[in-house]
Amino acid sequence: MTPSTLFRLALGVGAGTLLLLVLSAGALGIVGEGGRVDRVYVTVPAVALVGAALARLRPGAMAVVMGAAALTQAVVTATVLLADLHRTAGGNLPDLLLVNAMFVALLGVSGWLFHRAAAARSLRPAHP
């Protein structure tokens, strides 16, 4: 694949994942039936958007941004679990773990694709 195809694919996976996360937290609820507890998941798209602005959408930097977003997703999940918020919101532990693992994995795939795009771009021969 060309670097631009890898970049577009990475951007699509990342943006789609973040959109799905916002819709899941807002409309369906990730922790139980939704509500106040799900508002903590807003930090993940915030990290990704601020990071993308700072990275100026350069593939190498975007790989780091997507890694940071995946780490933020994992930390938010750990916080919800350690604070026992999933029980007070009526959440199901296996469902919570699986949904969040899916988001972490998709953000990780996006980061990996950005990394591949950056590597492919650096291997291209320079035009004379």
C-alpha positions, -999 to 999 in steps of 0.1 A, spaced: 0 0 0 11 35 -6 18 59 23 -12 80 14 -35 50 14 -22 39 47 -26 74 61 -62 76 49 -70 42 63 -54 51 97 -74 84 97 -106 66 89 -101 39 115 -92 65 142 -120 89 133 -146 61 131 -135 47 164 -138 81 181 -172 87 166 -184 53 177 -170 60 212 -188 93 215 -221 78 202 -218 48 224 -211 68 255 -238 94 247 -267 74 233 -262 38 246 -240 41 276 -208 22 281 -211 19 318 -245 5 326 -275 24 311 -254 55 305 -255 88 323 -230 108 343 -204 80 346 -201 78 308 -190 115 306 -155 105 316 -151 89 282 -150 124 267 -114 126 277 -104 101 250 -116 122 219 -102 153 237 -68 137 239 -70 126 202 -82 160 189 -57 181 209 -29 156 199 -39 157 163 -38 195 163 -4 195 179 9 168 156 -5 187 125 -16 153 112 19 141 105 18 103 104 47 96 128 33 120 154 -2 107 148 10 72 157 20 86 191 -14 104 194 -34 73 188 -12 54 213 -20 81 238 -57 79 231 -56 41 235 -38 46 268 -63 72 279 -91 47 271 -75 21 292 -69 45 321 -105 57 320 -117 21 321 -93 13 350 -106 44 369 -142 33 364 -134 -2 377 -112 9 406 -138 35 418 -165 8 415 -186 31 393 -197 3 371 -216 -13 400 -234 19 410 -244 26 374 -257 -10 369 -229 -20 346 -218 -55 337 -181 -62 342 -175 -85 312 -194 -62 289 -175 -32 302 -141 -49 297 -150 -62 262 -163 -29 249 -133 -10 262 -109 -36 249 -125 -32 215 -119 6 216 -83 2 228 -76 -23 201 -92 -1 173 -72 30 185 -41 8 186 -48 -4 150 -51 32 139 -18 41 156 -1 11 139 -14 22 105 -1 57 111 33 42 120 33 21 88 24 52 68 53 72 84 77 43 77 65 39 41 69 76 36 104 76 48 114 47 25 102 65 -6 130 76 -29 135 114 -31 126 130 -65 156 146 -82 
